[in-house]
Amino acid sequence: MAKAGKLLLLDCWVSPFCMRVKIALGEKGVDFELQEENLFGGKSELLLTSNPVYQKVPVLLHEGKPLCESTIIVAYLDETWASPPLLPPCSYGRAQARFWADFVDKKVFDTGKGIWGSIGEEKEAATKSFIEILKQLEAEALKENYFGGDTFGFVDIITIAVTSWFPVYEKFGGFKVEDHCPKLSAWIRRCMQRETVAKVIPDPEKVCEFVAMMRKMHGLE
């Protein structure tokens, strides 16, 4: 593993945003330490002072200097440790990668939340919208083996972490991603063959149990 000065990640095991950072660090081969945050039992003083604006994970401290927001952190890691590159070499390619990363955050993750975080007609509408969004992502962005072509890269990291919650959406939405997006499902299996991904993505049953607890907290069960 590469030496990088002290890197400390303020983490939450179930957060796909934290998973992104851990996968990127693994791809770069950089040593880092983890501090698990209890987001329900009281956030640590380090988290509150490191991210006073949003007060949420992930936060990566590099030699004590805090970095917040997962896509920003992954881009920072790519700029700081050049090999292997995660973003494309040309400015247009990098702009396209950032576009699709933004799409995943605003469309895929936010719409998925509407599936597990609602009931009745609202949940049905969110499920229908989610499936259409995945179809669009598959058709417009996944042209080759990976989102960046033949090489696992930035958009793959951003997206594969979000798929850790797909079993939740399938359970509460009553559908299977593979039935609607076989190419995307094949991409998920391909990514899961990477050690950097497989060791970070949690057990789907544990994620579903966590979300079931969240639904009870919100009075949905």
ABEGO torsion letter per residue (X at the ends): XBBAEBBBBBBBAABAAAAAAAAAAAAAGBBBBBBBBBAAAEBBAAAAAABAAAGBOBBBBBGGBBBBEAAAAAAAAAAABAOBBABBABAAAAAAAAAAAAAAAAAAAAAAAAAAABBEAAAAAAAAAAAAAAAAAAAAABABABAAEABBBAAAAAAAAAAAAAAAAAAAAGBBAAAABAAAAAAAAAAAABAAAAAABBBAAAAAAAAAAAAAAAGAX
